Structures are given as C-alpha cells and as structure tokens.
Amino acid sequence: MAMVTVHRAHGFQFTIFANDHAPPHIHVFGQGGEAKIDLLPGGDVVVTWTNGIARADLRRILAEARDQHKMLSRAWERMHG
C-alpha cells in the first residue's frame, strides 16, 4: 500500500496511506516506533495505537498533530474525498 509523507517534525514522518479507511487518521513513523492518530472533528486528535514511541515523543507528536490538524485533515480529504 502506497503512503505519502504529508508532514515532518521532531524526527517523525506524518503519513497517510493511499488506500486507507475512515475515520481520517495519520500514521507517524520515526525513531524506531510508530503510531496511528485519528483526526477528530473540531481539531482534536486521539491515539488509536502506538508501538515503540517514548511518552515524551508521543506528547510532542500529539501537540504537532493538533497544531497541524487543518493541514493534515485537508491532506486526508485530498486523498480520500
């Protein structure tokens, strides 16, 4: 399955898979770990699962996802309609 990196921050890649499923979400990869984060309506985010990402890094990732929510949601919409 093809994935597109739509953002990079704090040593992590924020990606969207081309043939993925709803609800809108991103996959974050970096520093030996990964996470799936749902993009909720209204600008909030929630971790669906994580593997190998330190808590401090996860907090940074979540803050970045909230800050970039509009851009990430638009990228999801462009890819999935």
N, C-alpha and C positions, 0 to 999 in steps of 0.2 A: 504494500500500500504506500503510495507516494505521500510525503509530508512536506509542508512548506514552513520554513522558519519565518515567522512574522515579526519577531522582536528578539533582541538580545539584551541582557542586563545581568550584572552581578556574576558573570561567568556561566550563565544559563541561557539556553535557547528555548524560546516560547514558540511552539509549533502547532500546526493544525493539519490533521490528516485529510487528504483529498476526498476519500470515500467514507468518512466517519459518520456517526449517528448523532441524533439530537439526544439531549439538550446541548446547546452551544457550550463548548469547552475547549481548553487548550491542554497540550501535553508539554511538560517542561523537562528538559534534559540537561544534565551537567554535573560535573564533579562526582561522577560515579553513581549518580542517582537519577530518579525520575519521579514525576508526579502528574496526576490528572486533576485539573481545576475547572469546575463548572463556572460559567459566566452567567450570573443570575440577573434578572431584570432589575433595573434601578441602580446598577453599578456595583453590586456586591459580588463576591466570589466565595466559593467553598471548595475545600479539598475533598475530592472523591476518594483518592488513594495516593499513597506515597511510598517509595521504596529507596532507601539509601541516602536520603537528604537530611542533613542535620537540622534541628529545630530552628536555630538562628537563621540558616539559609532559607528555610521554609517561610519564616516570618518576612524576610526580605522579598521573596518571590510573591507572596500574597499581597504585600504592600505595592509592589510593582504592578501586579495584575489589576489591583484596584485603580491605581493611577492611570493605567493604560486600558482600562475596561472598554472605553468607547472605541478605540482603535482596534482592539482585539475582537470586539463584537462585530465591527464592520468587516474585518477580515473574514470572520466566520460566515457572515451573510454573503459576501462576495463569492465564497467557495461553495456554499450550500444553499443559498437562496432563502 
